[in-house]
Amino acid sequence: MSDDAITSDHDRIVEIHTLLRENLVPKVADHESRIRRLEKAVWLAAGLAAAGGSAIGSLIGGGA
């Protein structure tokens, strides 16, 4: 066996945990920020649609 060989199950689990933490956590954080941006865009679009619909309704309805 070489010096880099993993010798026990504990060592294997520690290595797997380290690899997951280094490679998975940044991706999860990235997905969370993307989802937050999408949610913000949806709420903004809904607000703009409501305001636009209200303005168009007032123009068509004669402002009564």
LODREN-245437 format. One record per residue (C-alpha): x negated, y, z negated; residue number from 1. Coordinates in steps of 0.001 Angstrom, whole numbers, always signed. Last residue first. Layout:
N
PT	X	Y	Z	NUM
...
END
This chain:
64
PT	+65356	+56610	+12542	64
PT	+61943	+56872	+14179	63
PT	+63390	+56395	+17669	62
PT	+63545	+52618	+17419	61
PT	+60986	+52146	+20174	60
PT	+58428	+54507	+18657	59
PT	+59035	+53288	+15115	58
PT	+58802	+49662	+16202	57
PT	+55528	+50395	+18022	56
PT	+54079	+51959	+14887	55
PT	+55251	+49103	+12668	54
PT	+53925	+46501	+15052	53
PT	+50566	+48258	+15195	52
PT	+50337	+48457	+11409	51
PT	+51306	+44813	+10990	50
PT	+48931	+43691	+13749	49
PT	+46088	+45733	+12231	48
PT	+46694	+44204	+8832	47
PT	+46803	+40676	+10242	46
PT	+43609	+41304	+12228	45
PT	+41833	+42550	+9093	44
PT	+43016	+39526	+7111	43
PT	+41809	+37172	+9861	42
PT	+38441	+38947	+10134	41
PT	+37902	+38718	+6369	40
PT	+38714	+35011	+6438	39
PT	+36264	+34483	+9292	38
PT	+33507	+36347	+7439	37
PT	+34161	+34277	+4288	36
PT	+34033	+31064	+6328	35
PT	+30680	+32061	+7796	34
PT	+29294	+32899	+4348	33
PT	+30403	+29508	+3030	32
PT	+28941	+27691	+6000	31
PT	+25558	+29335	+5422	30
PT	+25631	+28426	+1730	29
PT	+26349	+24815	+2678	28
PT	+23520	+24849	+5221	27
PT	+21042	+26272	+2694	26
PT	+21990	+23520	+200	25
PT	+21588	+20589	+2598	24
PT	+17943	+20561	+3630	23
PT	+15957	+21312	+482	22
PT	+18433	+19756	-1945	21
PT	+18909	+16690	+227	20
PT	+15173	+16104	+612	19
PT	+14579	+16553	-3117	18
PT	+17388	+14172	-4038	17
PT	+16069	+11569	-1606	16
PT	+12556	+11886	-3077	15
PT	+13852	+11625	-6640	14
PT	+15940	+8597	-5706	13
PT	+12940	+6864	-4142	12
PT	+10763	+7606	-7170	11
PT	+13428	+6156	-9456	10
PT	+13677	+3059	-7269	9
PT	+9985	+2453	-7785	8
PT	+6657	+2450	-5942	7
PT	+6980	+4985	-3147	6
PT	+3930	+4728	-925	5
PT	+1865	+7881	-470	4
PT	-1274	+6287	-1970	3
PT	-1110	+3543	+634	2
PT	+0	+0	+0	1
END
